[in-house]
Amino acid sequence: MKETTCKKLQEIGAFALAGGCTKKRMKQLVEMIRSARDYRWLAVYKIVKDEFVILAGTGNEPPAYPQFPTTQGLCGAALESGKPIIVGDVHKDPRHLPAFHTTRSEIVVPMRNNEHRRILGMMDVESDKLNAFGEEDREFLERAGGLIAHCLH
Protein backbone atom coordinates (compact mmCIF):
# COMPACT_ATOMS: atom_id res chain seq x y z
CA MET A 1 0.00 0.00 0.00
CA LYS A 2 1.26 3.48 -0.85
CA GLU A 3 2.74 5.65 1.88
CA THR A 4 0.09 8.35 1.32
CA THR A 5 -2.68 5.75 1.71
CA CYS A 6 -1.13 4.50 4.97
CA LYS A 7 -0.93 8.09 6.20
CA LYS A 8 -4.65 8.56 5.40
CA LEU A 9 -5.46 5.40 7.37
CA GLN A 10 -3.56 6.79 10.36
CA GLU A 11 -5.58 10.02 10.15
CA ILE A 12 -8.84 8.07 9.91
CA GLY A 13 -7.88 5.90 12.90
CA ALA A 14 -6.87 8.87 15.02
CA PHE A 15 -10.09 10.71 14.18
CA ALA A 16 -12.18 7.60 14.91
CA LEU A 17 -10.57 7.09 18.31
CA ALA A 18 -10.61 10.76 19.31
CA GLY A 19 -14.27 11.59 19.44
CA GLY A 20 -16.82 8.82 19.55
CA CYS A 21 -19.40 7.69 17.06
CA THR A 22 -22.00 10.42 16.79
CA LYS A 23 -23.94 10.74 13.54
CA LYS A 24 -21.95 13.87 12.67
CA ARG A 25 -18.59 12.16 13.30
CA MET A 26 -19.62 9.09 11.30
CA LYS A 27 -20.49 11.38 8.38
CA GLN A 28 -17.02 12.97 8.72
CA LEU A 29 -15.37 9.53 8.87
CA VAL A 30 -17.04 8.25 5.70
CA GLU A 31 -16.10 11.50 3.94
CA MET A 32 -12.47 11.02 5.06
CA ILE A 33 -12.46 7.44 3.72
CA ARG A 34 -14.10 8.54 0.47
CA SER A 35 -11.68 11.39 -0.15
CA ALA A 36 -8.60 9.32 0.76
CA ARG A 37 -8.97 7.41 -2.52
CA ASP A 38 -11.27 9.80 -4.38
CA TYR A 39 -14.29 7.47 -4.40
CA ARG A 40 -17.54 8.79 -5.83
CA TRP A 41 -19.84 7.45 -3.08
CA LEU A 42 -19.31 5.49 0.12
CA ALA A 43 -21.65 4.37 2.87
CA VAL A 44 -21.52 2.35 6.06
CA TYR A 45 -24.49 0.08 6.74
CA LYS A 46 -25.11 -1.37 10.19
CA ILE A 47 -26.87 -4.71 10.63
CA VAL A 48 -29.98 -4.16 12.72
CA LYS A 49 -31.92 -7.40 13.30
CA ASP A 50 -32.32 -8.73 9.75
CA GLU A 51 -31.72 -5.49 7.82
CA PHE A 52 -28.88 -3.32 6.60
CA VAL A 53 -29.53 0.25 7.80
CA ILE A 54 -27.42 3.14 6.55
CA LEU A 55 -25.42 4.68 9.38
CA ALA A 56 -23.61 7.28 7.29
CA GLY A 57 -23.09 8.05 3.62
CA THR A 58 -21.15 10.58 1.62
CA GLY A 59 -22.65 13.45 -0.32
CA ASN A 60 -26.12 14.89 0.03
CA GLU A 61 -28.07 12.57 -2.25
CA PRO A 62 -29.52 9.61 -0.32
CA PRO A 63 -29.26 6.13 -1.89
CA ALA A 64 -32.35 4.42 -3.26
CA TYR A 65 -32.04 1.77 -0.53
CA PRO A 66 -31.15 3.34 2.83
CA GLN A 67 -32.47 0.15 4.45
CA PHE A 68 -32.93 -3.35 3.00
CA PRO A 69 -33.01 -7.03 4.10
CA THR A 70 -29.69 -8.73 4.90
CA THR A 71 -30.51 -11.36 2.28
CA GLN A 72 -30.48 -8.87 -0.60
CA GLY A 73 -27.94 -7.09 -2.75
CA LEU A 74 -24.17 -7.34 -2.84
CA CYS A 75 -24.15 -6.57 0.89
CA GLY A 76 -26.24 -9.69 1.47
CA ALA A 77 -23.87 -11.75 -0.68
CA ALA A 78 -20.85 -10.40 1.24
CA LEU A 79 -22.57 -11.20 4.54
CA GLU A 80 -23.25 -14.76 3.38
CA SER A 81 -19.69 -15.37 2.14
CA GLY A 82 -18.01 -13.32 4.87
CA LYS A 83 -15.70 -11.85 2.22
CA PRO A 84 -15.43 -8.61 0.25
CA ILE A 85 -17.10 -8.54 -3.15
CA ILE A 86 -15.80 -6.54 -6.10
CA VAL A 87 -18.07 -6.20 -9.14
CA GLY A 88 -16.55 -4.61 -12.24
CA ASP A 89 -19.89 -4.16 -14.02
CA VAL A 90 -22.95 -4.09 -11.77
CA HIS A 91 -25.30 -4.33 -14.76
CA LYS A 92 -24.07 -7.90 -15.26
CA ASP A 93 -24.63 -8.95 -11.64
CA PRO A 94 -28.25 -9.77 -10.69
CA ARG A 95 -27.46 -9.32 -6.96
CA HIS A 96 -26.84 -5.57 -7.41
CA LEU A 97 -29.37 -3.19 -5.82
CA PRO A 98 -29.01 0.11 -7.69
CA ALA A 99 -28.42 2.81 -5.09
CA PHE A 100 -27.79 5.32 -7.91
CA HIS A 101 -28.69 4.87 -11.58
CA THR A 102 -25.17 6.01 -12.63
CA THR A 103 -23.32 3.26 -10.73
CA ARG A 104 -21.20 1.02 -12.96
CA SER A 105 -18.98 -0.83 -10.44
CA GLU A 106 -19.07 -1.55 -6.73
CA ILE A 107 -17.07 -2.98 -3.84
CA VAL A 108 -18.65 -4.20 -0.60
CA VAL A 109 -16.47 -4.96 2.43
CA PRO A 110 -17.72 -6.65 5.63
CA MET A 111 -16.97 -4.77 8.86
CA ARG A 112 -16.22 -7.00 11.85
CA ASN A 113 -15.95 -6.60 15.61
CA ASN A 114 -12.53 -6.48 17.27
CA GLU A 115 -12.24 -10.24 17.52
CA HIS A 116 -12.86 -10.45 13.74
CA ARG A 117 -15.63 -12.92 14.33
CA ARG A 118 -19.01 -11.32 13.85
CA ILE A 119 -19.90 -9.09 10.91
CA LEU A 120 -21.54 -5.92 12.25
CA GLY A 121 -22.08 -4.09 8.98
CA MET A 122 -20.85 -3.31 5.47
CA MET A 123 -18.85 -0.61 3.78
CA ASP A 124 -20.32 -0.06 0.32
CA VAL A 125 -18.41 1.95 -2.30
CA GLU A 126 -19.76 2.74 -5.75
CA SER A 127 -18.24 4.21 -8.90
CA ASP A 128 -19.60 5.54 -12.18
CA LYS A 129 -16.65 3.85 -13.96
CA LEU A 130 -16.40 0.20 -15.00
CA ASN A 131 -13.84 -1.94 -13.14
CA ALA A 132 -13.02 0.92 -10.77
CA PHE A 133 -11.90 -1.25 -7.82
CA GLY A 134 -8.98 -3.59 -7.26
CA GLU A 135 -6.99 -5.30 -4.54
CA GLU A 136 -5.53 -2.06 -3.16
CA ASP A 137 -9.07 -0.72 -2.70
CA ARG A 138 -10.10 -3.94 -0.94
CA GLU A 139 -7.10 -3.77 1.40
CA PHE A 140 -7.62 -0.06 2.13
CA LEU A 141 -11.36 -0.47 2.79
CA GLU A 142 -10.84 -3.52 5.02
CA ARG A 143 -8.36 -1.58 7.13
CA ALA A 144 -10.52 1.56 7.21
CA GLY A 145 -13.54 -0.57 8.15
CA GLY A 146 -11.56 -2.15 10.97
CA LEU A 147 -10.72 1.30 12.33
CA ILE A 148 -14.37 2.35 12.56
CA ALA A 149 -16.14 -0.99 13.19
CA HIS A 150 -16.41 -0.18 16.92
CA CYS A 151 -19.00 2.44 15.92
CA LEU A 152 -21.35 -0.33 14.77
CA HIS A 153 -21.86 -1.88 18.24
PyMOL commands that set and color helices and strands:
alter all, ss='L'
color gray80, all
select helices_A, chain A and resi 3-19+23-36+73-81+90-92+135-152
alter helices_A, ss='H'
color red, helices_A
select strands_A, chain A and resi 41-48+51-57+67-69+85-87+105-112+119-127
alter strands_A, ss='S'
color yellow, strands_A
deselect
rebuild
show_as cartoon
